[in-house]
Amino acid sequence: MATDTRNERENILANIHQHWQGTYQPGSVDYSAWRRLEPALVAELLDNVPVAARHEARRLLADLQQHPWRILSAKGGKGAEGLQLTLQLKGRQVQLQCSDSPALRVVGITG
């Protein structure tokens, strides 16, 4: 059973990476806040969302596997602002509002 889950996870990551088109433009990522910004991190973030955002996260994860996407921006922030990751997918922008306390996780999805 664990092998099936691992293989499924590897397939998801391969599909997401295949459709990833990188970042929109140089300088749009705050690497001091986002040290490891890659398709695998986006998949991990979408796997660990609050219950209220799970449906949207699953839909977004499925879209990332099937359509070209890119990172428009990744910003750092403190307090209520938090970390923001903006993706472009299917002609729309999707924002992932994240918190890094106690661990990096998505707290909201809009767009």
Secondary structure, 3 states (H helix, E strand, C coil): CHHHHHHHHHHHHHHHHHHEEEECCCCCECCCCCCCCCHHHHHHHHHCCCHHHHHHHHHHHHHHHHCCEEEEEEECCCCCCCEEEEEEECCEEEEEEEECCCCCEEEEEEC
